[in-house]
Amino acid sequence: MYKIGDSVVYPMHGAGVIEDIEQKEVLGKQQSYYVMRIPIGDMKVMIPSRKVITYCICFHTSFLAHCQE
């Protein structure tokens, strides 16, 4: 869905950039994670790719358009 370099908004933490997409083993299962860098506080957030819709992650421009409605 997203690729490295995309600007996205994570409602709980703010806007940031996808820096990497990593595969991690969690509870014996391989899962894909988006690694998002948030400049405020220099925070790194790992978001399970299968939870993007649940967590309401969206492109930065989509978020701005939605807020203006």
Sequence and secondary structure as in RCSB ss.txt:
>XXXX:A:sequence
MYKIGDSVVYPMHGAGVIEDIEQKEVLGKQQSYYVMRIPIGDMKVMIPSRKVITYCICFHTSFLAHCQE
>XXXX:A:secstr
   TT EEEETTTEEEEEEEEEEEEETTEEEEEEEEEETGGGEEEEEEGGGTTTTT EEHHHHHHHHT 
